[in-house]
């Protein structure tokens, strides 16, 4: 609901695809600059306490945004500032929360746990945007922000009842040495390195839904807030089924094989979305893209954690956060500029084609890895 409300608010304030892309960029800039430090923090301190602090901070920032919007005094600059603060909290949240998961369930059930987490998350993405579109039309944008702020309360309370803390690794080396240790580990693991590079490129060019979907809905498909909300719901529905599928099949086949298949699917269905002629075709394409996107993300996350050591897991997840979320500003600005000066359909199409060609480049390598490491 927050994503839909924020995108619609920015378009209402500015009517600019580029400035919408800039807001998305500001949300992820802190991850770009502070992610590795956040991973070091996740390895040094109890992960549950970190997540409590970060989730409480995000609740506060959401409440401030809701109040400013409710009193109709919100400005574009204030949206940028609050978005950046939310991004800073998220920077420290992701590596701690992701690496905490293996402490809760163990290695054998990790892929299913990540899939379950993604299933619940995407169930919210199915319901949330649809409700948000209706609430924006009937009550106003502020309602989506208040709902988001309130939603953190049971989450933070629930964290106090978890009986595991995610103990730190006990290391006390400097940040510089900590990063050196991380880089050395990644360099010696070719599978991990290639997964990181592929995820980086796809994150920049093929995962810009938060910028491109609202633009496609409003300017190309001529939809109102409800139509935009339903498009996001279809994407969430696809992601929900993608997560359920991975939970069902992940122990029956190669993680790497499934990962590369869904990477190709993500780009192919975005190409179809770009050339769709009407709202129905766009909805089907975004549903399928959502399915492949979440499957690819779950599998990338799982493999990176399984290839890590206990001492490095927080930092490995900070790299995951960096290349999955931290490079988003580059992708958002790329999509915003291309959409603004060439066209929205071309912005979707060009990013997907670049992603498809990169997947082709890595296909042979991953086939060899599947035979060698059996992941």
C-alpha positions in Angstrom: 0.0 0.0 0.0 2.9 2.3 0.8 4.5 1.7 -2.6 1.3 2.5 -4.5 0.5 5.5 -2.4 4.0 7.0 -2.7 4.2 6.5 -6.4 0.8 8.1 -6.9 1.7 11.0 -4.5 4.9 11.8 -6.4 3.1 11.8 -9.8 0.4 14.0 -8.3 3.0 16.5 -6.9 5.3 16.5 -10.0 3.7 14.7 -13.0 7.2 13.7 -13.9 8.5 10.2 -14.7 12.0 11.3 -14.0 11.2 12.7 -10.5 9.4 9.5 -9.7 12.5 7.6 -10.7 14.6 9.9 -8.5 12.4 9.1 -5.4 13.0 5.4 -6.0 16.7 6.1 -6.4 16.8 8.0 -3.0 15.2 5.1 -1.2 18.1 2.8 -2.3 21.1 5.2 -2.2 21.8 4.4 1.5 22.0 0.7 0.6 24.5 1.6 -2.1 26.8 3.5 0.3 26.3 1.8 3.7 25.4 -1.8 2.8 28.8 -3.4 3.5 29.0 -1.6 6.9 25.5 -2.9 7.7 26.7 -6.4 6.9 29.6 -6.0 9.3 27.1 -4.8 12.0 24.9 -7.9 11.4 28.0 -10.1 12.0 29.0 -8.2 15.2 25.6 -7.9 17.1 22.5 -9.9 17.8 20.4 -9.9 14.7 17.0 -9.8 16.4 17.9 -6.6 18.2 19.0 -5.0 15.0 15.7 -5.9 13.3 13.7 -4.5 16.2 15.5 -1.2 15.9 15.2 -1.0 12.1 11.6 -2.0 11.9 10.7 0.6 14.7 12.5 3.3 12.7 10.6 2.5 9.5 7.3 2.7 11.4 8.2 6.2 12.7 9.2 7.4 9.2 5.9 6.0 7.7 3.9 7.8 10.4 5.6 11.1 9.7 4.9 10.8 6.0 1.2 9.9 6.8 0.8 13.0 9.0 2.4 15.4 6.5 0.3 14.0 3.7 -2.9 14.1 5.9 -2.4 17.8 6.7 -1.7 18.4 3.0 1.7 20.1 3.7 3.9 17.4 2.1 6.4 18.6 -0.5 8.4 16.6 -3.0 11.6 17.4 -1.1 10.1 16.0 2.1 9.1 12.8 0.3 12.8 12.5 -0.9 14.1 13.0 2.6 11.7 10.5 4.3 12.3 8.0 1.5 16.1 8.3 2.1 15.7 7.8 5.9 13.5 4.7 5.2 16.2 3.4 2.9 18.8 3.9 5.6 16.8 1.8 8.1 16.3 -0.8 5.4 20.0 -0.9 4.7 20.7 -2.2 8.2 17.5 -4.3 8.3 18.0 -6.5 5.2 21.4 -8.2 6.0 20.4 -8.8 9.6 16.9 -10.1 8.8 18.1 -12.3 5.9 21.0 -13.9 7.8 18.8 -14.4 10.8 16.6 -16.8 8.9 19.1 -19.6 8.9 19.5 -19.3 12.7 15.7 -19.9 12.9 15.4 -22.9 10.6 18.8 -24.4 9.7 20.4 -25.0 6.3 18.1 -27.9 5.3 15.0 -25.8 5.3 16.5 -22.5 4.3 15.1 -22.4 0.7 11.6 -23.3 2.0 11.9 -20.7 4.7 12.9 -18.0 2.2 10.0 -19.1 -0.1 7.6 -19.0 2.9 8.7 -15.6 3.8 8.3 -14.5 0.1 4.9 -16.1 0.0 3.6 -14.1 2.9 5.2 -10.9 1.6 3.7 -11.4 -1.8 0.3 -12.3 -0.4 0.4 -8.8 1.0 1.4 -7.5 -2.4 -1.7 -9.1 -3.8 -4.1 -7.5 -1.3 -2.3 -4.3 -0.6 -2.2 -2.5 -4.0 -5.8 -3.4 -4.7 -6.9 -1.9 -1.3 -4.6 1.0 -1.8 -6.1 1.9 -5.2 -9.6 1.9 -3.7 -8.5 3.8 -0.6 -6.7 6.5 -2.7 -9.8 6.9 -4.8 -12.3 7.0 -1.9 -10.3 8.4 1.1 -7.0 9.8 -0.1 -3.3 8.9 -0.4 -2.8 9.5 3.3 -4.8 6.4 4.2 -2.1 4.1 2.6 0.6 5.7 4.7 -1.3 5.4 8.0 -2.0 1.8 7.2 1.7 1.1 6.7 2.7 2.8 9.9 0.2 0.8 11.9 1.2 -2.5 10.3 4.7 -2.3 12.0 3.2 -2.5 15.5 2.3 -6.3 15.6 5.5 -7.0 13.7 7.7 -5.4 16.3 5.7 -7.0 19.1 6.2 -10.4 17.5 10.0 -9.9 17.3 10.1 -9.7 21.1 8.6 -13.2 21.4 11.1 -14.9 19.2 13.4 -17.0 21.4 16.5 -16.9 19.3 18.7 -13.8 19.0 20.9 -14.6 16.0 24.2 -14.6 17.9 27.1 -12.6 16.5 30.2 -14.3 15.0 32.4 -12.8 17.7 34.8 -11.2 15.3 36.3 -7.8 16.2 38.4 -6.9 13.2 38.2 -3.4 11.7 35.7 -2.6 9.0 38.5 -2.4 6.5 39.8 -5.9 7.3 36.2 -7.2 7.5 35.6 -6.0 3.9 38.9 -7.4 2.7 38.0 -10.8 4.2 34.6 -10.7 2.4 36.1 -9.8 -1.0 38.8 -12.5 -0.7 36.1 -15.1 0.0 33.9 -14.0 -3.0 37.0 -14.0 -5.3 37.7 -17.6 -4.5 34.1 -18.8 -5.1 33.4 -18.5 -8.8 29.7 -19.6 -8.5 29.1 -16.9 -5.9 30.9 -14.2 -7.9 28.9 -14.9 -11.1 25.6 -15.0 -9.2 26.4 -11.6 -7.7 27.4 -10.1 -11.1 24.2 -11.5 -12.8 22.0 -10.2 -10.0 23.7 -6.8 -10.2 23.0 -6.4 -13.9 19.4 -7.7 -13.7 18.7 -5.4 -10.8 19.8 -2.4 -12.8 18.1 -3.1 -16.1 15.3 -5.7 -15.5 13.8 -5.0 -12.1 12.5 -1.4 -12.3 8.8 -2.2 -11.7 8.4 0.5 -9.1 9.1 3.1 -11.7 7.8 1.6 -14.9 4.5 0.0 -13.8 2.9 3.3 -12.5 4.1 5.0 -15.7 2.7 2.2 -17.9 -0.6 2.3 -16.0 -1.1 6.0 -16.0 0.3 7.2 -19.3 0.3 4.2 -21.7 -2.7 2.2 -20.5 -4.6 5.3 -19.3 -5.6 3.8 -16.0 -6.6 5.5 -12.7 -5.3 4.6 -9.2 -7.5 1.5 -9.1 -6.2 0.2 -12.4 -2.6 0.8 -11.3 -3.3 -0.9 -8.0 -4.7 -3.9 -9.8 -1.6 -4.1 -12.0 0.5 -4.3 -8.9 -1.8 -6.9 -7.5 -1.4 -9.1 -10.6 2.4 -8.8 -10.1 2.0 -9.7 -6.4 -0.3 -12.7 -7.4 2.4 -13.9 -9.8 5.0 -13.6 -7.1 2.8 -15.4 -4.6 2.5 -18.4 -6.9 6.2 -18.2 -7.8 7.2 -18.4 -4.2 4.7 -21.4 -3.6 6.2 -23.1 -6.6 9.8 -22.8 -5.3 8.8 -24.0 -1.9 7.3 -27.1 -3.6 10.0 -27.9 -6.1 13.2 -26.5 -4.6 14.3 -29.8 -3.0 13.5 -31.8 -6.1 15.9 -30.2 -8.6 19.0 -28.0 -9.0 18.8 -24.5 -7.4 21.1 -23.1 -10.1 19.0 -24.6 -12.9 15.8 -23.1 -11.6 17.5 -19.8 -11.0 18.7 -19.3 -14.6 15.4 -20.5 -16.1 13.5 -17.9 -14.1 16.1 -15.2 -14.9 15.3 -15.8 -18.6 11.6 -15.8 -17.9 11.8 -12.5 -16.1 13.2 -10.8 -19.2 11.0 -12.6 -21.7 7.8 -11.6 -20.0 8.9 -8.0 -19.6 9.5 -7.9 -23.4 5.9 -9.2 -23.8 4.7 -6.5 -21.3 6.4 -3.8 -23.3 4.7 -4.8 -26.6 1.3 -5.5 -25.0 -1.6 -3.8 -26.8 -4.1 -3.5 -24.0 -4.6 -3.7 -20.2 -5.4 -7.4 -20.3 -2.2 -8.4 -22.1 -0.2 -6.2 -19.8 -1.8 -7.8 -16.7 -1.0 -11.4 -17.9 2.6 -10.4 -18.7 3.2 -8.7 -15.4 1.7 -11.7 -13.6 4.2 -14.0 -15.3 7.1 -11.5 -14.7 6.2 -11.4 -11.0 6.3 -15.3 -10.9 9.8 -15.4 -12.4 11.1 -12.4 -10.5 10.3 -13.8 -7.0 11.6 -17.3 -8.0 14.8 -15.9 -9.2 15.3 -13.7 -6.1 14.5 -16.6 -3.7 17.0 -18.9 -5.4 19.7 -16.3 -5.6 19.3 -15.6 -1.9 19.3 -19.3 -1.0 22.4 -20.2 -3.0 24.4 -17.2 -1.7 23.6 -18.2 1.9 24.4 -21.8 1.3 27.8 -20.9 -0.2 28.6 -18.6 2.7 30.1 -19.4 6.1 28.5 -18.6 9.5 31.1 -16.0 10.1 30.5 -14.2 6.8 26.7 -14.7 6.4 25.7 -11.2 7.5 28.3 -9.6 5.1 27.3 -11.9 2.2 23.7 -10.8 2.8 24.9 -7.2 2.7 26.4 -7.9 -0.7 23.0 -9.4 -1.7 21.3 -6.3 -0.4 23.8 -4.1 -2.3 23.4 -5.7 -5.7 19.7 -6.4 -5.4 18.6 -3.2 -3.8 21.6 -0.8 -3.6 22.0 -0.5 -7.4 18.3 0.4 -7.8 19.1 4.2 -8.1 21.0 3.5 -11.3 18.1 1.4 -12.7 15.5 3.9 -11.6 17.3 6.8 -13.2 18.0 4.8 -16.3 14.3 3.9 -16.6 13.1 7.4 -15.8 15.3 9.0 -18.4 14.5 6.5 -21.1 10.8 6.7 -20.4 10.9 10.5 -20.3 12.8 11.1 -23.5 12.1 8.0 -25.7 9.1 6.3 -24.3 7.7 4.1 -21.5 7.4 0.9 -23.7 10.9 1.3 -24.9 12.2 1.7 -21.4 10.7 -1.6 -20.4 11.8 -3.3 -23.6 15.4 -2.1 -23.6 16.0 -3.1 -20.0 14.6 -6.6 -20.6 16.6 -7.1 -23.8 19.8 -6.2 -22.0 18.9 -8.6 -19.2 18.1 -11.4 -21.7 21.5 -11.0 -23.4 23.4 -11.1 -20.1 21.5 -14.3 -19.2 22.6 -15.8 -22.5 26.2 -14.8 -21.7 26.1 -16.6 -18.4 24.1 -19.7 -19.5 27.1 -21.9 -20.4 28.9 -21.1 -17.1 25.9 -22.0 -15.0 25.4 -25.2 -16.9 29.0 -26.2 -15.9 28.4 -25.1 -12.3 25.3 -27.3 -12.1 27.4 -30.3 -13.1 30.2 -29.5 -10.8 28.7 -28.2 -7.5 25.2 -29.8 -7.7 23.5 -26.8 -6.3 
